[in-house]
Amino acid sequence: MTVEAPAARPEHPLRAILIMVAAVLCFTVLDFMAKFLVQDYSVFQLAWGRYGFNLLFMAVFLPALGWRGLTRTSRLPVQLGRGLLLVIATSSIFAAVRFLPLADTYAISFVAPVMVVALSITLLGETVDRRRWLAIFGGFLGVLVVIRPGSGVMSWPAIFPLIMATCWALYQVLTRLLAATEQPVPTLFYTTLVGTVATSLILPAVWIPPTAAVWAVMAAMGLVGMLGHLALFHAFTLAPASLLSPFIYTQIIWAILLGYWGFGDVPDGFTLLGSAIVVVSGIFLLHSRQKKRSTA
């Protein structure tokens, strides 16, 4: 049984890819900030701060949209399910960066694009040609070069990015599904509301009074998260999930840069080689798609 496919919309692949890369940068910065705090605070408290401040920042849309405009949706169950998936993904990635470097965390979680393609075919009815599959698995090969199975990266904390990858893949498919009929701001509102409510239920058991600096960082996490998800939703209105998902691989580039700047993690030759393969795979994917469109 398949989910109703999104209605056809004009596609703008290059613009969608650039927006997707910007969204990925926002998410990397979000996790970068969480990594500074997660040694002293629970992942659920940090997730609550991220969602709570995001919900507070949503108030900026109220004057223009009103309460009805902010909450309007025709697919409430999908909105709520999508929000719950993101709560699990957020908590999992925060737990992962507590134990693993940013680059290693993302490298393990990069099984998600392959999951997205498979789910897009099954649930959305999208078609994926041989060239696109080749580009996707090329990017995954780059990830394998980075993590080098057997090197010690695949320790028990690796379960967290794997959980995140599964939830994130389903989240992207539901985002593409909602993008056909829903507006980005109400969709973000429901995502944020579910996250705030779910983490608030756990908060009393894990609460540690934050300092002023920690409050500021959590507020920044909420703002960056909001911008990232608005960008992500907009990207999925411009191109299919199976095209955009491999560009999540660019997150490893941001992770290398931020990991070195913030924590002194110096990438070795394998990390740089694998990252180069990821970038080349993404460029090949875009080139093959544009060539197909020009010959259609």
Sequence and secondary structure as in RCSB ss.txt:
>XXXX:A:sequence
MTVEAPAARPEHPLRAILIMVAAVLCFTVLDFMAKFLVQDYSVFQLAWGRYGFNLLFMAVFLPALGWRGLTRTSR
LPVQLGRGLLLVIATSSIFAAVRFLPLADTYAISFVAPVMVVALSITLLGETVDRRRWLAIFGGFLGVLVVIRPG
SGVMSWPAIFPLIMATCWALYQVLTRLLAATEQPVPTLFYTTLVGTVATSLILPAVWIPPTAAVWAVMAAMGLVG
MLGHLALFHAFTLAPASLLSPFIYTQIIWAILLGYWGFGDVPDGFTLLGSAIVVVSGIFLLHSRQKKRSTA
>XXXX:A:secstr
            HHHHHHHHHHHHHHHHHHHHHHHHHTTTS HHHHHHHHHHHHHHHGGGGHHHHHHHHHH  S 
HHHHHHHHHHHHHHHHHHHHHHHHS HHHHHHHHTTHHHHHHHHIIIII     HHHHHHHHHHHHHHHHHH TT
SS SSGGGHHHHHHHHHHHHHHHHHHHHHTT  HHHHHHHHHHHHHHHHHHHHHHH     HHHHHHHHHHHHHH
HHHHHHHHHHHHHS HHHHGGGGGGHHHHHHHHHHHHH     HHHHHHHHHHHHHHHHHHHHHHHHHHH 
